[in-house]
């Protein structure tokens, strides 16, 4: 009907030939807008995904080969250094110092080079791991963009395995964002914003995951209770300042004879105590007691504690600027 009406209107102004041409053009344009695109061939899609999977496999193999070669080469340098240092025990003291300095200098360069290569390999492994998630089950929370509970459980098992091997320490913080809005609209808007703050404050080696509807976990390798508490306190202060929402936290550190279930249960108990206060606060669970963290009082306690009793702090990372991000101020490997 539309095409006939347009044809009748066009005949008053154009010749018959021009009118028909105009109708044909309009019909073509209308048909092009309404015509559905043909569905993509599933066989072609499968071949494309298989090609991507092969690329990921090749990249992972290449990274593993480079790591193996680099570590083997550095192992040779370490053995040479060890052998020469053992021989220094028989030399005179003055000559020993000179030789030791020279040997240490010779080992320093390849050690720093290996550290750089491992850092680059780590970035590549993270990238390929992300691509592998496209073929495996999803490990990303679609609503917030952070990892989901499944990914958190897998990483927690890895940390427990490492702890069993070399007694490496790690900590866990469990956070919640309270929903006090009438219809939940403000709550839904605050979740992505809160996760952005979480991801920005966390280190590259930390894992940020959604634990439940309003709860998030941060796994922190090589971190003590003290370091995790400092990080968590800064995070909650920033959430209160920028979002104006009520956010609480519970902090725990792995203990002897722990299991993932026990660790998460302690974190949940600490968080429950924090939520009961209905204010932005942080609680710690050391395995025996649950206590509220007060940044001012606890900082005074640390300041008056003898140096030999204070927890060992690692060297701070290089940060370009900390003024724009309070979470990064004074950040170290152990926060």
JOURNOR-V271032 format. One record per residue. PHI is phi in whole degrees, -180 to 180 (none if undefined). PSI is psi in radians with two decimals (* if undefined). OMEGA is omega in radians with two decimals (none if undefined). Layout:
BEGIN
phi-><PHI PHI>
psi-><PSI PSI>
omega-><OMEGA OMEGA>
END
This chain:
BEGIN
phi-><none -63 -67 -65 -64 -66 -67 -65 -68 -73 -65 -73 -120 -124 -69 -57 -63 -66 -64 -63 -64 -65 -62 -62 -65 -64 -61 -64 -65 -64 -64 -68 -74 -94 -74 -78 -72 -64 -64 -68 -64 -63 -66 -65 -64 -63 -62 -64 -67 -64 -63 -66 -64 -62 -63 -63 -61 -65 -65 -63 -63 -65 -63 -62 -64 -65 -63 -61 -67 -65 -68 -63 -64 -71 -60 -63 -64 -67 -63 -63 -62 -63 -64 -69 -66 -63 -72 -67 -63 -94 -85 -68 -61 -65 -71 -63 -62 -64 -66 -63 -63 -67 -68 -64 -64 -68 -84 -64 -61 -65 -67 -66 -65 -65 -60 -66 -64 -67 -64 -66 -65 -62 -62 -66 -64 -64 -65 -70 -63 -64 -68 -65 -64 -69 -100 -90 -65 -64 -125 -121 -80 -67 -78 -110 90 -87 -69 -99 -65 -60 -64 -64 -62 -63 -68 -63 -63 -63 -65 -67 -65 -65 -63 -68 -79 -131 61 -70 -90 -158 -128 -140 -119 -117 -116 -138 -113 -79 -108 -115 -83 -68 -113 83 -67 -63 -65 -64 -75 -78 -60 -61 -68 -65 -68 -64 -64 -57 -66 -72 -78 -73 -79 -63 -84 -82 -118 -109 -142 -85 -95 -156 -56 -124 -124 -134 -114 -124 -92 -125 -65 53 -136 -93 -60 -63 -64 -65 -69 -62 -59 -64 -64 -64 -63 -65 -63 -70 -64 -66 -72 -87 -105 68 -104 -89 -129 -125 -149 -129 -121 -141 -130 -62 -123 -57 68 -75 -129 -55 -66 -66 -62 -66 -66 -65 -62 -66 -65 -65 -66 -61 -64 -68 -68 -66 -78 58 -140 -70 -151 -136 -123 -115 -126 -94 100 -120 -132 -113 -136 -78 -96 -118 -61 -72 -66 -67 -67 -68 -64 -63 -66 -96 -79 -55 -59 -71 -98 -77 -64 -69 -104 -85 -65 -68 -76 -80 -123 -64 -149 -117 -67 -84 -138 -59 -67 -90 -64 69 -69 -138 -60 -109 53>
psi-><-0.74 -0.71 -0.68 -0.72 -0.71 -0.62 -0.74 -0.68 -0.62 -0.48 -0.43 -0.32 -0.36 2.86 2.88 -0.75 -0.79 -0.65 -0.79 -0.68 -0.71 -0.75 -0.73 -0.72 -0.78 -0.74 -0.69 -0.78 -0.74 -0.76 -0.62 -0.61 -0.58 -0.27 2.31 2.53 2.46 2.50 2.52 2.44 2.10 -0.55 -0.71 -0.69 -0.73 -0.76 -0.67 -0.77 -0.66 -0.68 -0.72 -0.68 -0.71 -0.70 -0.75 -0.78 -0.74 -0.71 -0.76 -0.72 -0.73 -0.75 -0.77 -0.70 -0.75 -0.72 -0.77 -0.77 -0.75 -0.74 -0.69 -0.74 -0.73 -0.57 -0.66 -0.72 -0.67 -0.73 -0.70 -0.76 -0.77 -0.75 -0.77 -0.63 -0.68 -0.59 -0.41 -0.33 -0.40 -0.13 2.92 2.69 -0.77 -0.75 -0.53 -0.76 -0.74 -0.81 -0.69 -0.72 -0.72 -0.72 -0.70 -0.68 -0.67 -0.56 -0.40 -0.79 -0.90 -0.50 -0.78 -0.64 -0.72 -0.71 -0.71 -0.76 -0.70 -0.61 -0.76 -0.69 -0.63 -0.75 -0.72 -0.70 -0.69 -0.70 -0.81 -0.55 -0.68 -0.71 -0.59 -0.48 -0.37 -0.45 -0.49 -3.06 2.63 2.41 0.36 2.37 2.05 -0.47 -0.66 -0.35 -0.15 3.09 2.79 -3.07 -0.62 -0.79 -0.66 -0.77 -0.73 -0.78 -0.62 -0.68 -0.67 -0.78 -0.66 -0.63 -0.75 -0.67 -0.66 -0.51 -0.86 0.28 0.53 2.45 2.67 2.79 2.87 2.34 2.34 2.12 2.70 2.56 2.11 2.51 1.80 0.18 2.69 -0.72 0.00 0.05 -0.78 -0.63 -0.79 -0.57 -0.53 -0.44 -0.93 -0.62 -0.70 -0.71 -0.53 -0.74 -0.74 -0.87 -0.62 -0.63 -0.52 2.70 2.92 -0.52 -0.18 2.78 2.18 2.18 2.65 2.20 -0.65 -2.87 -0.81 0.32 2.51 2.53 2.48 2.02 2.25 1.70 2.66 0.75 2.42 3.07 -0.69 -0.85 -0.74 -0.59 -0.71 -0.81 -0.83 -0.69 -0.76 -0.69 -0.82 -0.65 -0.69 -0.67 -0.71 -0.70 -0.78 -0.61 -0.39 0.35 2.87 2.05 2.38 2.88 2.65 2.34 2.37 2.82 2.59 2.44 2.81 2.51 0.28 2.75 2.82 -0.66 -0.74 -0.73 -0.81 -0.59 -0.71 -0.74 -0.70 -0.67 -0.72 -0.73 -0.66 -0.71 -0.66 -0.72 -0.50 -0.41 -0.30 0.54 2.93 1.89 2.98 2.34 2.59 2.54 1.93 0.20 -0.36 -0.77 2.76 2.21 2.60 2.51 2.23 1.98 -0.67 -0.84 -0.76 -0.59 -0.59 -0.66 -0.76 -0.68 -0.54 -0.02 2.37 2.57 -0.62 -0.28 -0.14 2.56 2.50 2.21 2.37 2.92 2.45 2.64 2.82 2.10 2.25 -0.81 2.38 -0.08 -0.63 -0.16 1.72 -0.49 -0.43 -0.17 2.11 0.32 2.43 3.14 -0.51 0.48 *>
omega-><3.13 -3.12 3.11 3.13 3.12 3.13 -3.14 3.13 -3.09 -3.10 3.12 -3.05 -3.07 3.02 -3.12 -3.13 -3.13 -3.14 3.12 3.11 -3.14 3.12 3.13 3.14 -3.14 3.11 3.12 -3.13 3.12 3.13 -3.14 -3.11 -3.06 -3.09 3.12 3.09 3.13 -3.12 -3.13 -3.13 -3.10 3.11 3.09 3.12 3.12 3.11 3.11 3.14 3.09 3.10 3.10 3.13 3.09 3.12 3.13 3.13 3.13 3.13 3.12 3.11 -3.13 3.13 3.14 3.12 3.14 3.13 -3.14 -3.14 -3.12 3.14 3.12 3.12 -3.13 3.10 3.09 3.11 -3.14 3.13 3.08 3.13 -3.13 -3.14 -3.12 3.12 3.11 3.13 -3.11 -3.11 -3.12 -3.12 3.07 -3.02 -3.10 3.12 -3.13 3.14 -3.13 -3.11 -3.14 3.11 -3.14 -3.13 3.12 3.12 -3.13 -3.12 -3.06 -3.08 3.12 3.09 3.11 3.11 3.11 3.13 3.12 -3.14 3.12 3.09 3.10 3.11 3.11 3.11 3.12 3.12 3.10 3.14 -3.13 3.08 3.10 3.13 3.13 3.14 3.11 -3.11 3.11 3.07 -3.08 3.07 -3.14 3.07 -3.02 -3.07 -3.06 3.13 3.09 3.13 -3.12 -3.06 3.13 3.12 3.13 3.14 3.13 -3.14 3.11 3.08 3.10 -3.13 3.08 3.10 3.10 3.11 3.12 -3.10 -3.04 3.08 3.14 -3.08 2.98 -3.10 -3.11 3.05 3.12 -3.07 3.04 3.06 -3.06 3.11 3.12 3.13 -3.06 -3.08 3.11 -3.10 3.13 -3.14 3.14 3.11 -3.08 -3.11 3.11 3.13 3.12 3.14 3.06 3.10 3.10 -3.09 -3.13 -3.11 -3.08 3.07 3.11 -3.11 3.12 3.07 3.10 -3.08 3.04 -3.05 3.09 -3.07 -3.07 -3.10 -3.11 -3.14 2.97 3.06 -3.04 3.10 3.09 -3.09 3.12 3.08 -3.13 -3.13 3.13 3.13 3.11 3.10 -3.08 3.13 3.11 -3.14 -3.12 3.09 3.14 3.11 3.12 -3.09 -3.02 -3.05 -3.12 -3.11 3.07 3.12 -3.11 -3.12 3.02 -3.03 3.09 3.04 -3.12 3.14 3.08 3.13 3.12 2.95 3.09 -3.13 3.13 -3.13 3.13 3.12 3.09 3.12 3.13 3.10 3.10 3.13 3.12 3.10 3.13 -3.12 -3.13 3.14 3.12 3.05 3.06 -3.13 -3.04 3.12 3.10 3.05 -3.08 -3.13 3.13 -3.10 3.04 -3.11 3.08 3.12 3.06 -3.01 -3.10 -3.12 -3.11 3.10 3.09 3.12 3.12 -3.10 -3.10 3.12 3.10 -3.04 -3.08 -3.14 -3.13 3.11 -3.14 3.10 -3.14 -3.11 -3.13 3.09 3.05 -3.14 -3.07 -3.12 3.13 -3.08 -3.07 -3.07 -3.11 -3.12 -3.09 -3.09 3.13 -3.09 3.11 3.10 3.09 -3.09 none>
END
